[in-house]
Amino acid sequence: MRTKRQGLIVWFQHMKNLKQIKRYGHLLYSSKKLKYAVIYVNQDELEKIEKKLLKFTFVSKVDRSYKPFVETNFENAKPDKAKQYDYKMGI
């Protein structure tokens, strides 16, 4: 069974502190220029880990990813036949 996971965006001061952030979840991406990292953690441990990360002096803020809560079932997924013909003509 898959565990439910959610992303955390951690904003920090220096890249050298990235090693400490890695300990709290699976590091997916880090930006040197903007100084943030994206880590994935289990949803049941999310609040606990978020509080622990905010205790660090080098962490500016922690944002949650809303991806698990976004609905991916779209209405009207089939394209309209008339519009499809217009796209092929280059109009």
Secondary structure, DSSP 8 states (H G I E B T S, - for coil): ----EEEEEEEES-GGGHHHHHTTSEEEEEETTTTEEEEEEEGGGHHHHHHHHHHSTTEEEEEE--GGGS----S--S--HHHHHHHHHT-
